Amino acid sequence: MVEPIRTLEPAAGPHSAPPHHFGLRVLHTVWSHRPVGARGELETVVTEAAATPDDPDSLAALRQHIKRALREDPDLRAELLTLLRSAPAPEPSPLNVTASGERSIAAHHIGTAVTGDRNTVRR
């Protein structure tokens, strides 16, 4: 495997979560499907994205390369579709709902809520 793709290997720590591993699996799949002549461009965009992860242009170049690969290779599309279907579902984010103040209400989903004194609800 090419060195720039290895630079994206997760290290121990906060970036070693499964989504990072899944992204690497996608990148490795794209790499394995690219013709040898097209791998140099992928190497370049991966190197730039790894060196400047906060640069939207380098990330856009990587996305464009992957999109082009998907357009050109139906076998790659099929393999990535299988990979996506087998991906574990993301853990739901914890939800915190806070109500603050007199007569305040809080809930994840609320239908009709009436607060205050002497309110009348008409249907």
Backbone bond lengths (Angstrom), bond angles and torsions (degrees), N, CA, C in turn:
res aa  C-N    CA-C-N  psi(-1)  N-CA   C-N-CA  omega(-1)  CA-C   N-CA-C  phi
1 M - - - 1.452 - - 1.523 107.79 -
2 V 1.283 116.40 149.00 1.462 122.29 -176.60 1.529 110.99 -70.49
3 E 1.309 116.37 147.36 1.463 122.39 -177.27 1.541 113.30 -57.12
4 P 1.360 120.75 -44.59 1.475 118.42 -179.46 1.516 113.15 -58.72
5 I 1.313 117.64 -34.57 1.457 118.88 178.04 1.518 109.12 -68.66
6 R 1.337 117.12 -34.81 1.459 119.53 175.41 1.516 111.35 -65.81
7 T 1.341 118.21 -29.61 1.469 119.53 179.13 1.520 111.23 -65.38
8 L 1.322 117.09 -18.98 1.455 120.36 178.73 1.521 112.08 -91.83
9 E 1.329 117.54 1.55 1.458 120.26 177.83 1.521 109.04 -60.43
10 P 1.326 117.93 138.04 1.459 119.67 -178.21 1.519 111.63 -70.94
11 A 1.303 114.94 140.89 1.456 121.00 172.74 1.518 107.46 -97.41
12 A 1.301 116.88 167.54 1.462 119.74 175.50 1.517 107.71 -64.97
13 G 1.277 117.00 137.88 1.454 120.31 179.46 1.510 111.50 134.53
14 P 1.324 116.34 -162.35 1.468 120.27 -172.74 1.514 114.26 -64.60
15 H 1.334 118.51 -22.65 1.463 119.88 -177.93 1.520 112.34 -92.68
16 S 1.312 117.86 10.55 1.460 119.98 -179.96 1.526 111.75 -95.54
17 A 1.300 117.15 17.72 1.466 122.41 -179.82 1.529 110.06 -70.15
18 P 1.319 118.06 157.25 1.466 121.87 -178.59 1.527 115.43 -52.50
19 P 1.336 122.40 -38.27 1.471 118.68 178.81 1.526 112.54 -57.23
20 H 1.342 116.71 -35.67 1.461 119.83 178.96 1.530 109.11 -65.76
21 H 1.323 116.23 -44.04 1.458 120.31 178.43 1.523 110.15 -61.87
22 F 1.310 118.10 -39.83 1.455 120.94 -179.19 1.526 110.21 -64.85
23 G 1.321 116.98 -41.68 1.466 120.36 176.93 1.515 111.96 -60.05
24 L 1.327 116.48 -38.73 1.463 120.06 176.83 1.522 111.19 -65.92
25 R 1.319 116.47 -37.91 1.472 119.32 177.85 1.526 110.10 -62.61
26 V 1.329 116.86 -41.04 1.467 120.91 177.69 1.527 109.46 -62.56
27 L 1.332 116.66 -47.61 1.459 121.05 -178.85 1.530 111.27 -62.32
28 H 1.308 117.86 -42.70 1.463 121.09 177.84 1.527 111.10 -63.94
29 T 1.324 116.92 -36.46 1.464 120.19 178.35 1.522 110.49 -66.25
30 V 1.330 116.56 -44.46 1.470 120.06 177.58 1.522 109.23 -60.26
31 W 1.343 117.07 -46.26 1.468 121.54 179.99 1.527 110.96 -56.44
32 S 1.314 116.84 -46.32 1.460 119.96 -175.43 1.522 112.50 -67.04
33 H 1.324 117.63 -22.04 1.463 121.36 -179.10 1.523 113.04 -93.64
34 R 1.322 117.86 -11.61 1.463 119.36 -178.14 1.514 110.43 -77.35
35 P 1.329 117.06 140.66 1.466 119.24 173.02 1.533 109.06 -62.37
36 V 1.308 116.51 152.25 1.463 120.68 -177.01 1.532 110.76 -53.22
37 G 1.324 117.91 -39.89 1.462 120.95 -179.51 1.520 114.11 -66.22
38 A 1.318 117.64 -25.01 1.470 121.27 -179.02 1.525 112.21 -91.87
39 R 1.308 117.34 -8.45 1.459 119.92 -178.00 1.527 112.48 -70.32
40 G 1.331 116.88 -27.61 1.471 119.79 178.38 1.521 111.75 -61.11
41 E 1.333 116.55 -41.47 1.465 120.11 178.28 1.528 110.33 -66.49
42 L 1.330 116.88 -42.30 1.459 119.82 177.64 1.526 109.69 -61.81
43 E 1.316 116.81 -41.89 1.464 120.79 177.80 1.524 110.44 -58.50
44 T 1.319 117.11 -43.16 1.463 121.33 -179.72 1.523 111.69 -63.71
45 V 1.329 117.45 -48.42 1.464 118.99 -176.93 1.524 111.65 -69.52
46 V 1.335 117.32 -33.15 1.461 120.06 176.85 1.526 109.88 -68.14
47 T 1.330 116.98 -42.23 1.466 120.89 178.77 1.525 110.56 -59.86
48 E 1.326 116.60 -46.05 1.465 120.56 -179.75 1.518 111.49 -65.42
49 A 1.329 117.17 -41.97 1.468 120.33 179.65 1.524 110.78 -65.64
50 A 1.340 116.88 -38.09 1.465 120.14 179.06 1.524 111.16 -69.18
51 A 1.329 116.93 -35.61 1.462 120.90 -178.30 1.523 112.25 -76.34
52 T 1.323 117.18 -30.03 1.470 120.85 -176.40 1.528 109.57 -133.93
53 P 1.333 117.53 69.25 1.472 119.71 -174.69 1.530 114.19 -65.53
54 D 1.319 118.01 -17.09 1.465 119.94 179.07 1.527 112.73 -94.92
55 D 1.333 117.42 1.49 1.461 121.55 -179.54 1.522 109.47 -87.99
56 P 1.321 118.00 111.95 1.469 119.54 -177.74 1.528 112.75 -62.40
57 D 1.334 118.07 -28.22 1.458 119.98 -179.37 1.527 111.80 -69.63
58 S 1.334 117.00 -41.75 1.464 118.72 179.82 1.529 110.55 -68.14
59 L 1.325 116.87 -36.38 1.462 119.89 177.09 1.530 111.14 -69.00
60 A 1.333 116.53 -36.50 1.463 120.31 177.51 1.531 110.56 -65.57
61 A 1.322 117.33 -38.22 1.466 120.42 178.28 1.528 110.37 -63.15
62 L 1.329 116.78 -40.17 1.463 120.23 177.50 1.529 110.57 -65.14
63 R 1.332 116.70 -44.05 1.467 119.70 178.01 1.526 111.14 -60.27
64 Q 1.342 116.42 -43.03 1.463 120.37 -179.49 1.526 111.08 -62.93
65 H 1.316 116.84 -39.56 1.462 120.02 178.89 1.530 110.13 -63.51
66 I 1.315 116.22 -43.90 1.462 119.93 179.63 1.529 110.49 -65.28
67 K 1.339 117.40 -41.29 1.463 120.19 177.90 1.524 111.46 -61.31
68 R 1.316 116.64 -41.92 1.466 120.51 178.57 1.527 110.10 -63.41
69 A 1.317 116.84 -43.13 1.467 120.66 178.89 1.528 110.29 -60.45
70 L 1.325 116.52 -40.87 1.467 120.17 179.42 1.527 111.86 -66.17
71 R 1.333 116.67 -38.61 1.469 119.71 178.09 1.526 111.43 -65.04
72 E 1.321 116.41 -37.15 1.458 121.27 -173.11 1.527 114.40 -84.26
73 D 1.325 118.54 -19.36 1.466 120.02 -169.05 1.528 111.78 -130.80
74 P 1.343 117.26 98.51 1.465 119.66 179.77 1.535 112.77 -63.42
75 D 1.346 117.26 -30.24 1.469 119.24 177.49 1.528 110.99 -66.93
76 L 1.321 116.40 -37.80 1.472 120.64 176.03 1.516 109.95 -63.63
77 R 1.321 116.76 -44.84 1.474 119.73 178.00 1.522 110.65 -57.38
78 A 1.316 117.05 -45.15 1.466 120.74 -178.73 1.531 110.88 -64.64
79 E 1.330 117.02 -42.57 1.465 119.57 -179.15 1.529 111.17 -66.91
80 L 1.334 116.87 -41.38 1.468 119.02 178.49 1.525 111.53 -68.15
81 L 1.326 117.51 -34.43 1.461 120.21 176.50 1.521 110.23 -62.42
82 T 1.317 116.98 -43.63 1.460 121.21 176.44 1.526 110.41 -61.75
83 L 1.325 115.96 -43.24 1.463 121.11 178.95 1.532 110.82 -61.57
84 L 1.325 116.50 -44.56 1.469 120.41 179.82 1.522 111.44 -64.36
85 R 1.313 116.66 -40.16 1.469 119.62 -179.78 1.527 112.32 -67.18
86 S 1.325 116.43 -26.59 1.464 119.81 -179.82 1.526 112.53 -91.60
87 A 1.324 117.07 -2.80 1.473 120.47 -177.69 1.522 110.32 -67.07
88 P 1.318 116.34 141.84 1.459 118.30 176.97 1.526 110.31 -67.40
89 A 1.311 115.62 145.95 1.464 119.93 177.84 1.527 108.87 -67.54
90 P 1.320 117.68 140.19 1.461 119.22 179.05 1.520 110.74 -66.61
91 E 1.306 114.58 148.57 1.463 119.78 176.48 1.525 108.14 -68.46
92 P 1.326 117.41 135.35 1.459 118.20 177.49 1.525 110.20 -65.85
93 S 1.305 114.60 144.44 1.455 119.86 177.35 1.516 109.10 -72.34
94 P 1.322 116.52 142.70 1.466 117.68 176.96 1.525 109.55 -64.98
95 L 1.305 115.60 145.72 1.453 121.25 -179.00 1.512 108.53 -114.10
96 N 1.298 115.55 125.51 1.460 120.84 175.82 1.513 108.23 -115.37
97 V 1.312 116.08 126.12 1.455 121.90 177.32 1.509 106.64 -119.55
98 T 1.326 115.66 127.64 1.452 119.82 -177.72 1.522 109.46 -125.64
99 A 1.303 115.52 133.14 1.462 121.10 173.37 1.526 106.46 -111.31
100 S 1.308 115.39 134.17 1.457 118.64 -177.58 1.521 109.00 -137.17
101 G 1.269 115.37 130.45 1.461 119.73 177.93 1.510 112.39 108.15
102 E 1.310 114.32 163.27 1.458 121.30 -178.13 1.522 109.98 -63.19
103 R 1.316 116.23 132.72 1.457 125.71 178.57 1.530 114.23 61.49
104 S 1.291 117.86 18.82 1.464 119.73 178.33 1.525 108.97 -78.34
105 I 1.320 115.29 154.21 1.450 120.94 179.25 1.522 108.25 -128.82
106 A 1.310 115.47 155.95 1.463 119.54 178.17 1.523 108.81 -150.17
107 A 1.323 115.11 140.87 1.457 120.79 177.47 1.512 108.31 -166.13
108 H 1.308 116.22 162.51 1.460 120.29 177.12 1.532 109.51 -71.09
109 H 1.326 116.32 -45.04 1.468 121.63 176.23 1.521 107.21 -128.91
110 I 1.326 115.42 134.28 1.464 119.54 179.34 1.521 107.98 -129.19
111 G 1.308 115.18 134.10 1.458 120.43 172.30 1.516 107.41 -86.93
112 T 1.312 116.74 -109.33 1.457 121.40 177.55 1.518 108.85 -94.20
113 A 1.323 115.78 132.53 1.457 120.01 178.50 1.520 107.80 -132.32
114 V 1.307 115.70 130.48 1.459 120.81 179.86 1.515 107.57 -126.71
115 T 1.297 116.56 127.26 1.462 120.49 176.03 1.512 108.51 -128.20
116 G 1.292 115.71 166.40 1.455 120.00 178.47 1.507 111.09 106.98
117 D 1.317 115.14 -177.52 1.472 121.82 -178.46 1.516 110.12 -98.04
118 R 1.323 114.73 141.22 1.461 123.93 171.66 1.536 113.27 52.89
119 N 1.317 117.07 43.75 1.463 121.30 175.32 1.505 110.09 -90.54
120 T 1.322 117.12 146.01 1.455 122.92 178.24 1.521 107.79 -121.67
121 V 1.321 114.60 133.80 1.458 119.56 177.85 1.515 107.50 -106.26
122 R 1.324 116.32 124.49 1.468 121.89 179.28 1.507 108.45 -112.53
123 R 1.338 114.76 135.71 1.483 118.76 -179.98 1.475 110.61 -114.92
